[in-house]
Amino acid sequence: MAKFQYSAIRTDGERVSGVMEGSDRSAVIRRLAEQGQHPIDVAEAEAPISTARIFSFGGGAGSAAEISTFTRELAWLLMAGMSLNNALEILGRETFSAGFSGVIAGLRTEIRKGRSFHEALAGTGIFSRYFVSMIEVGEASGTLAQVLERVAATRDKERKMRGRLVSALTYPSLLVALAVGAVSFIMVSVVPSIKDMILGAGAPVPDSARTVIAMSDWLIANGLTLLAALPAAALVLVLVFGGPRMRQVLARVALRIPLLGALLRKAAVIEFCRVLGTLLAAGVSLPESLKLMRPSIGNRDMAAAIGEMEIALRRGEDFIAPLERTRIFPKLLARMLKVGNETGNLTPSVLQVTDILEDELERAVDRSLTILEPAIILMLSAAVAFIIVSLMSAIISINELAI
């Protein structure tokens, strides 16, 4: 079903807006009328495909940053003693995007109709299952503000960790771009200037020099086409495989890249531990926590291991065994979970191992950068040296022929 943004007037004269699903525009208008609202404007919600949206963890009408800010500010307002309805009204006037502001208005409308907060969140389709479950636990226990604060803190840590990984990879990416640019400049500008001299001298041309010249000719002939084809291909991939499928493909490719794959696996394990610790601290049982987490796990092997752990728990078997069999989770996590489960301190154990793994990730990032940057410089130097040596060998052959 499609999503439609609407604005309407209630019977008490108040203007409301939000997002509603329906088979078509007429169905949404009829539904609004049945709810006692007089539609003013109903239009299909636009869902532009962008890189930020595809790679965001929030998805839908709200980015990950907007959802985190909304969670944090809502927690503050509730802790200040404000009602949920008034807090949402205030947040609806904040500087969020138009789409997310409509989501907040829709949440307020659903709550005023008598629905619970977690049901309204689930109806938007942009909040994860574990997020909704945490809100449900907070509503049931009367600790909604505290739960929101804990969820916001968890999301902030996840955002900082992703930001650190992105920052760590920025400089190596620039080095790669520099390497490609330098080699391309030599092949397009330097090689053609001496090609005629080498080929026209009548001396035997070494195979390596012929290879360099052939690559230069191909790059000159197809360079503009290649420059136009790369962004076009990227756009086609976004349009055809946009959304979860694209993220899964990119994630599988990234996991196979040396160094980067290891860092991403460590980051995924840390995210698993952090979310699990947050759910357990909120009072969600371990089997239910694993069940809620599994659909949002992007790594198929990790999701399969979590599923086996959940099944083992429900059968009363050793739930640590599936975790120990996989190579994704570190042995430290298995030992800490086992000790925590046996001593009844599972939640503190998970939170403690999360802190330990975060420190290990920081050290791993530093070590990887120490290795990666010189490696890129060496590859650039090797490529340039190969071109220079190949051309110089051809020039030396010309000089020997002249002698």
TORTI-906359 format. One record per residue (C-alpha): x, y, z; residue number from 1. Coordinates in steps of 0.25 Angstrom, whole numbers. Layout:
ATOM	X	Y	Z	n
ATOM	X	Y	Z	NUM;
...
END
This chain:
ATOM	X	Y	Z	n
ATOM	0	0	0	1;
ATOM	5	14	-3	2;
ATOM	7	25	7	3;
ATOM	0	38	6	4;
ATOM	3	51	13	5;
ATOM	-10	59	18	6;
ATOM	-15	71	25	7;
ATOM	-29	72	30	8;
ATOM	-38	79	40	9;
ATOM	-44	72	52	10;
ATOM	-58	74	56	11;
ATOM	-53	83	68	12;
ATOM	-46	92	57	13;
ATOM	-32	88	60	14;
ATOM	-23	86	47	15;
ATOM	-15	73	47	16;
ATOM	-6	66	38	17;
ATOM	1	53	36	18;
ATOM	4	41	28	19;
ATOM	-6	30	25	20;
ATOM	-5	17	17	21;
ATOM	-16	14	6	22;
ATOM	-19	7	-7	23;
ATOM	-21	20	-13	24;
ATOM	-24	35	-10	25;
ATOM	-39	33	-10	26;
ATOM	-38	22	1	27;
ATOM	-29	31	9	28;
ATOM	-40	42	8	29;
ATOM	-51	32	12	30;
ATOM	-43	28	24	31;
ATOM	-41	42	29	32;
ATOM	-55	45	27	33;
ATOM	-59	33	35	34;
ATOM	-50	38	46	35;
ATOM	-57	51	47	36;
ATOM	-47	59	39	37;
ATOM	-49	68	27	38;
ATOM	-38	66	17	39;
ATOM	-31	79	12	40;
ATOM	-20	73	4	41;
ATOM	-16	58	1	42;
ATOM	-4	55	-7	43;
ATOM	5	42	-9	44;
ATOM	17	43	0	45;
ATOM	29	45	-8	46;
ATOM	41	36	-6	47;
ATOM	53	41	-13	48;
ATOM	64	32	-14	49;
ATOM	77	38	-9	50;
ATOM	91	32	-4	51;
ATOM	88	38	10	52;
ATOM	75	30	11	53;
ATOM	80	17	5	54;
ATOM	92	16	15	55;
ATOM	84	22	27	56;
ATOM	79	13	38	57;
ATOM	67	20	40	58;
ATOM	61	19	26	59;
ATOM	47	24	22	60;
ATOM	43	38	25	61;
ATOM	53	41	36	62;
ATOM	68	39	35	63;
ATOM	76	33	46	64;
ATOM	80	46	52	65;
ATOM	66	51	52	66;
ATOM	61	39	60	67;
ATOM	73	40	70	68;
ATOM	70	55	72	69;
ATOM	55	52	73	70;
ATOM	57	41	83	71;
ATOM	67	50	92	72;
ATOM	58	62	92	73;
ATOM	45	54	95	74;
ATOM	53	48	107	75;
ATOM	56	62	112	76;
ATOM	42	67	111	77;
ATOM	36	55	118	78;
ATOM	46	56	129	79;
ATOM	42	70	131	80;
ATOM	28	66	134	81;
ATOM	22	69	121	82;
ATOM	11	60	115	83;
ATOM	14	51	103	84;
ATOM	3	59	95	85;
ATOM	9	72	98	86;
ATOM	23	67	96	87;
ATOM	20	62	82	88;
ATOM	13	76	79	89;
ATOM	26	83	83	90;
ATOM	35	74	75	91;
ATOM	26	75	63	92;
ATOM	29	90	62	93;
ATOM	44	87	63	94;
ATOM	53	88	50	95;
ATOM	52	74	45	96;
ATOM	50	70	31	97;
ATOM	36	72	25	98;
ATOM	34	57	24	99;
ATOM	38	54	39	100;
ATOM	30	66	44	101;
ATOM	18	59	37	102;
ATOM	22	46	44	103;
ATOM	22	53	58	104;
ATOM	8	59	55	105;
ATOM	3	46	51	106;
ATOM	8	40	64	107;
ATOM	1	51	72	108;
ATOM	-12	48	64	109;
ATOM	-12	33	67	110;
ATOM	-9	35	82	111;
ATOM	-21	45	83	112;
ATOM	-29	34	76	113;
ATOM	-26	25	88	114;
ATOM	-15	17	82	115;
ATOM	-2	14	91	116;
ATOM	11	21	87	117;
ATOM	18	8	83	118;
ATOM	6	4	74	119;
ATOM	7	18	67	120;
ATOM	22	16	65	121;
ATOM	20	3	59	122;
ATOM	10	8	49	123;
ATOM	20	18	43	124;
ATOM	29	7	38	125;
ATOM	41	15	41	126;
ATOM	45	11	55	127;
ATOM	52	-3	57	128;
ATOM	45	-14	64	129;
ATOM	55	-13	76	130;
ATOM	52	2	77	131;
ATOM	37	-1	77	132;
ATOM	39	-12	87	133;
ATOM	47	-3	97	134;
ATOM	36	7	96	135;
ATOM	26	-3	99	136;
ATOM	34	-8	112	137;
ATOM	35	7	116	138;
ATOM	20	9	115	139;
ATOM	17	-4	123	140;
ATOM	27	-1	134	141;
ATOM	24	14	135	142;
ATOM	38	18	131	143;
ATOM	36	23	117	144;
ATOM	45	35	119	145;
ATOM	57	26	125	146;
ATOM	55	16	114	147;
ATOM	56	27	103	148;
ATOM	68	33	109	149;
ATOM	75	19	109	150;
ATOM	71	17	94	151;
ATOM	76	31	91	152;
ATOM	89	28	98	153;
ATOM	91	15	90	154;
ATOM	88	22	77	155;
ATOM	98	33	80	156;
ATOM	109	22	82	157;
ATOM	105	15	69	158;
ATOM	106	28	62	159;
ATOM	119	32	68	160;
ATOM	125	18	64	161;
ATOM	120	19	50	162;
ATOM	126	33	49	163;
ATOM	139	28	54	164;
ATOM	140	17	44	165;
ATOM	136	27	33	166;
ATOM	146	37	38	167;
ATOM	157	26	38	168;
ATOM	154	22	24	169;
ATOM	154	37	18	170;
ATOM	169	39	17	171;
ATOM	172	25	11	172;
ATOM	161	28	1	173;
ATOM	167	41	-3	174;
ATOM	180	34	-5	175;
ATOM	174	24	-14	176;
ATOM	167	36	-22	177;
ATOM	181	42	-22	178;
ATOM	187	30	-28	179;
ATOM	177	28	-39	180;
ATOM	178	43	-42	181;
ATOM	193	42	-43	182;
ATOM	194	30	-51	183;
ATOM	183	35	-61	184;
ATOM	191	48	-63	185;
ATOM	203	41	-66	186;
ATOM	196	31	-76	187;
ATOM	188	43	-83	188;
ATOM	199	54	-83	189;
ATOM	213	48	-82	190;
ATOM	212	35	-89	191;
ATOM	206	40	-102	192;
ATOM	217	51	-103	193;
ATOM	228	40	-104	194;
ATOM	220	29	-111	195;
ATOM	223	34	-125	196;
ATOM	238	35	-122	197;
ATOM	238	20	-117	198;
ATOM	230	14	-128	199;
ATOM	236	22	-139	200;
ATOM	251	19	-136	201;
ATOM	251	5	-142	202;
ATOM	257	-1	-129	203;
ATOM	250	-13	-122	204;
ATOM	240	-9	-112	205;
ATOM	240	-16	-99	206;
ATOM	227	-23	-96	207;
ATOM	225	-15	-83	208;
ATOM	226	-2	-91	209;
ATOM	216	-7	-102	210;
ATOM	206	-11	-90	211;
ATOM	208	3	-84	212;
ATOM	206	10	-98	213;
ATOM	193	1	-101	214;
ATOM	187	5	-88	215;
ATOM	190	20	-91	216;
ATOM	183	19	-104	217;
ATOM	171	12	-98	218;
ATOM	170	22	-87	219;
ATOM	171	33	-97	220;
ATOM	160	27	-106	221;
ATOM	151	23	-95	222;
ATOM	154	33	-84	223;
ATOM	142	42	-86	224;
ATOM	132	30	-88	225;
ATOM	138	24	-75	226;
ATOM	136	37	-67	227;
ATOM	121	37	-72	228;
ATOM	119	22	-70	229;
ATOM	123	22	-55	230;
ATOM	113	31	-49	231;
ATOM	102	26	-59	232;
ATOM	105	12	-54	233;
ATOM	105	16	-40	234;
ATOM	91	23	-42	235;
ATOM	86	11	-49	236;
ATOM	90	2	-37	237;
ATOM	83	12	-27	238;
ATOM	70	12	-35	239;
ATOM	70	-3	-38	240;
ATOM	75	-8	-25	241;
ATOM	72	4	-16	242;
ATOM	67	1	-2	243;
ATOM	70	-12	7	244;
ATOM	75	-20	-5	245;
ATOM	86	-10	-9	246;
ATOM	90	-9	6	247;
ATOM	92	-24	7	248;
ATOM	100	-25	-6	249;
ATOM	109	-14	-2	250;
ATOM	111	-20	12	251;
ATOM	115	-33	6	252;
ATOM	125	-27	-3	253;
ATOM	130	-18	8	254;
ATOM	132	-30	17	255;
ATOM	141	-36	7	256;
ATOM	151	-25	6	257;
ATOM	164	-27	14	258;
ATOM	165	-18	27	259;
ATOM	151	-12	24	260;
ATOM	144	-25	26	261;
ATOM	150	-28	39	262;
ATOM	146	-14	44	263;
ATOM	132	-15	40	264;
ATOM	131	-29	46	265;
ATOM	136	-23	59	266;
ATOM	126	-12	58	267;
ATOM	115	-21	56	268;
ATOM	118	-29	68	269;
ATOM	119	-17	76	270;
ATOM	105	-12	71	271;
ATOM	99	-26	74	272;
ATOM	105	-25	89	273;
ATOM	100	-11	91	274;
ATOM	86	-13	86	275;
ATOM	85	-26	94	276;
ATOM	90	-19	107	277;
ATOM	80	-8	105	278;
ATOM	68	-18	103	279;
ATOM	72	-26	115	280;
ATOM	74	-14	124	281;
ATOM	60	-10	120	282;
ATOM	54	-23	125	283;
ATOM	53	-31	112	284;
ATOM	56	-45	113	285;
ATOM	68	-51	106	286;
ATOM	59	-60	96	287;
ATOM	50	-48	93	288;
ATOM	62	-39	91	289;
ATOM	69	-48	81	290;
ATOM	56	-50	74	291;
ATOM	54	-35	73	292;
ATOM	69	-33	68	293;
ATOM	70	-43	57	294;
ATOM	62	-36	46	295;
ATOM	70	-24	47	296;
ATOM	84	-31	46	297;
ATOM	90	-29	32	298;
ATOM	100	-40	33	299;
ATOM	94	-53	29	300;
ATOM	103	-62	37	301;
ATOM	101	-54	50	302;
ATOM	86	-54	48	303;
ATOM	87	-69	46	304;
ATOM	95	-71	59	305;
ATOM	85	-62	67	306;
ATOM	74	-70	62	307;
ATOM	80	-83	67	308;
ATOM	83	-76	80	309;
ATOM	68	-73	81	310;
ATOM	64	-87	78	311;
ATOM	73	-93	88	312;
ATOM	68	-84	99	313;
ATOM	54	-87	96	314;
ATOM	57	-102	97	315;
ATOM	65	-101	109	316;
ATOM	78	-104	103	317;
ATOM	92	-97	103	318;
ATOM	90	-84	96	319;
ATOM	105	-81	96	320;
ATOM	109	-93	87	321;
ATOM	103	-86	74	322;
ATOM	111	-74	77	323;
ATOM	124	-82	79	324;
ATOM	122	-89	66	325;
ATOM	122	-77	58	326;
ATOM	135	-69	55	327;
ATOM	128	-55	55	328;
ATOM	126	-54	70	329;
ATOM	139	-53	78	330;
ATOM	142	-63	89	331;
ATOM	142	-53	100	332;
ATOM	127	-50	97	333;
ATOM	123	-65	98	334;
ATOM	131	-66	112	335;
ATOM	125	-53	117	336;
ATOM	111	-58	113	337;
ATOM	113	-71	119	338;
ATOM	118	-65	132	339;
ATOM	107	-55	133	340;
ATOM	96	-65	130	341;
ATOM	101	-74	141	342;
ATOM	103	-63	152	343;
ATOM	90	-56	148	344;
ATOM	98	-44	144	345;
ATOM	95	-45	129	346;
ATOM	92	-30	127	347;
ATOM	105	-25	133	348;
ATOM	113	-35	126	349;
ATOM	108	-31	113	350;
ATOM	110	-16	116	351;
ATOM	124	-19	121	352;
ATOM	128	-27	108	353;
ATOM	122	-16	100	354;
ATOM	132	-6	106	355;
ATOM	144	-16	104	356;
ATOM	140	-18	90	357;
ATOM	139	-3	87	358;
ATOM	153	-1	92	359;
ATOM	158	-12	83	360;
ATOM	151	-6	71	361;
ATOM	158	7	74	362;
ATOM	172	0	74	363;
ATOM	169	-8	62	364;
ATOM	165	5	54	365;
ATOM	178	11	58	366;
ATOM	186	-1	54	367;
ATOM	179	-3	41	368;
ATOM	182	12	38	369;
ATOM	196	10	41	370;
ATOM	197	-2	31	371;
ATOM	187	4	20	372;
ATOM	193	17	18	373;
ATOM	208	12	15	374;
ATOM	202	1	6	375;
ATOM	194	11	-3	376;
ATOM	206	19	-4	377;
ATOM	215	7	-8	378;
ATOM	204	3	-18	379;
ATOM	204	17	-24	380;
ATOM	219	17	-25	381;
ATOM	220	3	-31	382;
ATOM	210	7	-42	383;
ATOM	218	20	-45	384;
ATOM	231	12	-45	385;
ATOM	226	2	-54	386;
ATOM	222	12	-65	387;
ATOM	235	20	-63	388;
ATOM	243	7	-64	389;
ATOM	236	2	-76	390;
ATOM	237	15	-84	391;
ATOM	252	17	-80	392;
ATOM	255	2	-85	393;
ATOM	249	6	-98	394;
ATOM	257	19	-99	395;
ATOM	270	11	-95	396;
ATOM	267	2	-107	397;
ATOM	267	13	-116	398;
ATOM	280	19	-111	399;
ATOM	286	5	-113	400;
ATOM	281	4	-127	401;
ATOM	287	18	-130	402;
ATOM	301	14	-124	403;
END
